[in-house]
């Protein structure tokens, strides 16, 4: 087991370096520079002033040297300063926004895991029944509804008309005067809609994967053998079939982590949540290279960790992987 994990861990470093190279090239190939936003609207700007700005931000250096300097700073966990009016360190701005995005995505993953797998399991075991058809209708609705549209509908119904939940931000006015429990309750109410909306689309897809995997497993010969031995249906399903049916689902869960981070850009913008997604979107609009690279680096790390977690879980669920 340890040898298998060591091999997987050693592959992370070259993969990470490759991701950063591609991201660095892509953002520099895009038209425009950060200095353009500071100079294009100023008719009195001189070429000398533009050159000084490019030198200040290091944009006058060759692209290979820029990447080498960026990687040298990254080794020291230094993403540089934001190319914006405040010029604050990128890592400080990311640290401020990271907890809320991670909380939303972990909560969404838990909901997806706890709801999608039982739905897929029940749908497969009761194939063709009214329960299966009802779950199928629910899943297709989840596939069909755009997330941003569902978010707006829920905001209007649950927030504006019924007033049950807040529709923007993460705190109510005067939250600093609340008790610790009051702060937790206030934060939970503000994040209920973003978490549910974030989980809804992935929940629908994962339940279909679980159903298909389970249907394939319960047709296998060893399941027929287990039933022929007189084992109870509960033992056959939960002990023999479910563990093997989870293998492809584990892979999907691991790959869903970066998807949730990317989707947070939409939900954080809609609900005005100060998270990594909103920070990344603002950085793109401002052409803030250092902030974009910092956000992409965090996303790459989360993606690789998600794959690593999937590999570990895969090896636990299937001993043949550890033997191989």
N, C-alpha and C positions, 0 to 999 in steps of 0.2 A: 504493500500500500504506500509506504513512504517513498519507495523508489519511483513508483508511478507518479506521485505528487511532485517529487523533485524534478522529474523530466518535464512535467507540465509547467512548473514554475520557471524553469530555465528558458522556456520558449517565450515567456512574457516579455523579456527585455528586448530582443530583436523585433518582436511584433510591435511593441510600444514605440520604438525608434522609427520604424517604418510608418506608423500612423502619424507621428509628429511631422515627419518629412513631407508626407502627402498634404497634410493640413497646412503646413507652412507655405508650400508651393501654391496651393489653391487660393489662399487668401491674398497672396501677393500677385497672382495672375488676374484677380478681379480688377476691373477698371477703377481708377481713382486712388487717392492716397489720403491718409488722415489729415494731412496739411491742406487738402483741397477745401475742406469745410471751413477752415480758418482764413483762406485766402480768396476763394472764388467770389465771395460776397463783399469783398473789400476792394473798391476801385483804386485805392491809393497804395496798395501793396506793391512793393518793388521786387524784381527778381532776386536781389541780394537778400531781402527779408525771407523770401521763400526758401532760398538756399540755406539760410541760417536755421530755419525751422526744420528742414530735412536733416541737417547736421545734428540738431538738438535731439531729434528722435532716432537718429542712426539710420535713416533711410537712404543716405548717400553712399553707404557701404555696399559692396557686392552681396548678392543674395546668400551665397554660401557662407560668407563671413557673418552676416546677420544671424543665420541659423546656428552657426557655431557658438556665437556669443550668447544666443538665447538658450541653447542647450547647456552651456557652461553655467549660466545663472540658474537653470532649472535643477541642476545637480545640488545646488545650495537651497533648493525650494524657493527660489526667487523668480517670480514671473515678470519682474520689471514693474514699471509704473504705468498706470492707465494713461492713454493718450487722449485725455479729456481736460476739461477746465480745472478739475481738482487735482489731477496728476497724482492721485493716491496710489499706493502699492496695490497691484492687482490681487495679490493673495489676501490682503485685508478685506477688500470688497467681496471676494468670493467667500471668505469665512463668515461674513455677515449674512450672506444669502443662502449658504449651503444647508444649514440645519432645517430650514422650512421646506426646501425642496426634497431633502432626504426623507423628512417625516411624511410628506405627502406621498412619495413614491413607495415607501415601506408600507404605509397604511393601505395603499392601493394594491400592492402585491399580496398582502395578507388577505384582503377581501377577495381578490382574484383566486387565490389558492383555496380558500375555505369555501367558496361558492362554486367555482367552475368545475372542480374535480368531482364533488358530489353530484352536480347536475349531469355531467357527462357519464358518470357511473350509473346513475338511475336511468338515464335515457337509454344506455346500452343494455342494461339488464332487463328493462321493460320495453324492449324494442317493439314498435308497432302499436303500443297501447296509447290510451288517451293522454297519459302522463308524458310519454315520449313526444307525442305530437304537440302538446302544450309547450314543452321545453324547446322544441324545434322552432315553434312560432316566436317564442321569446328571444331565441338566439338570432333568428333572421331579422327581428326588429332591431336588436343590438348591432348587427352588421350594417343595417340600412341607415340608421339615424346618424348623421354627422355629429361629432362630439361638440363642436362649437354651437350648433343649433340646439342640441339638447341642453347645453349649459344655459343658453339664453332663455329657453322655455322654463327651466327650473328656477332661474333667477326671478322671472316674472311671476310664476305661480307661487313658489314657496317663500320668496323674499318680499316681493312687492305687494301681491294681493293678500296672501295669508299672513305674512310677517313672521313666519316661523324661524327663518334662518337669515343671517346677514348675507349680503350679496357682493361685498367687496372688502378688501383689506384682511388683516389677521387679528385686529384688535378693535374693540369698541372705544368710543371717547370716554376718557376717565378710567381706563383699565388699570392705570398705575395705582389707583386707590383701592383696587379689589384685593381680596385675600389670595393666597396661593391657589386654593381650590377654585376660587372665582376666576383667576387668570386661566387655569387649565380649562374650565368650562367655557369661558369666552373664546379661547383659541379653538377648542373643539367645534364649537358652533360655527365659527368662521370657515373652518376647513372641511366641514361635512360635505358640502356641495362639491368643492374641487376634488376631493378624494373619490367620491362616488362617481362623478363624471369621468374622472381619469381611469377608473377601474372598469367602467361599463363596457367599452368597446373590446378591451382585451379579454374580459370575462367571457363574452360571447364567443370569441374565436377559440379560446383555450378549452371551453367546454366541448366544442366540436372535435377538437383534437383528441380529447379524452374519450369521447364516445367512439370515434373511429378506431382508436387504439384498443379500447376495451372489446369492441365487436370482433376485432381480429384475434385477440387473445383467447376469448371464450370459445372460438371455433377450433382451437388447437387440440391435438390428440391427448396431451397430458391433462387437459381440463376434463375431457371425456373419461379418461382413466380415473381421475380423482373422484368423479361422480359415480363411476362404476364400483369404486371401492366402498361406497356408502357414506362418503363424507357429506356433511350437511352443506346446503347451498351457501350458507353464510361463510363457512370455512373455505369452500372452493373459490368464492368470489373475492373475499378479503385477504386470504392468505396466499392463494396461488395465482389468481388472475390479476388482482390489482397491482401487485408489486411489479410485474412485468409490463403492465399497461402504462405505468408511470414513466417508463424510460423515455419515450419521445416527448412526453409532457415536460419532463425535467429540462430537456434541451430547449424547449420553447420558453420555459420560465426564465432560463438563464439569458436567452437572447432578448427577452422582453424588457430587461432592465434598461438598456440604452434607449429603447423605444419609448419607455415611460418618461425618461429624462427629456427626450426630444419633444414629446407631447406636452410637457410642462410649459413650454414656451407659449402655447395657445391658451392653456387654462390660466396660467399666471397673468397673462395679458388681459384675459376676459374678466377675471376676478380681482385684478389689481393687487396681486400678491407679490411682494418683493423677494422673489426667489432667483435661482440661477437661470431659469428660462427667460425671465424678464430682463435680467442683466445681460444675458447673451444677445437677446434681440436688440436691446439698446446699443450694445457694442457694435453690432453689425451696421446699424443705422449710422453710427458715428465713425465707422471704419477704424475702430480702436483695435489695432492689430494685437497688442499685448493682451488686452482683455479677451479677444476672440480666441487667441492661442491658449490662454489660461483656462477658458471655459471648455474648449475642445480637449485639452489635456485631461481635465477632470472627467469629461465624458468618456475618453479613451480608457482611463484607469477603471472607471465603473464598468465599462464594457468588458474589459479583460477580467476583472474580478467576477463579473457575472458568469463569464465562460468558465472561470476556475471553479466557482461554486457549483456550476452545472456538472463539471467533470468529477468533482468530489462526490456529489450526490449520485451521479451516474455509477461511479465505482462502488458506492455503498449498496445501491439497488441491484447491481449486476456484478457478482463476484468474478465473472469471466473476464471483465476488463482489468481487474487487479492482477489476475493470473497472467493475462497477456502482457 
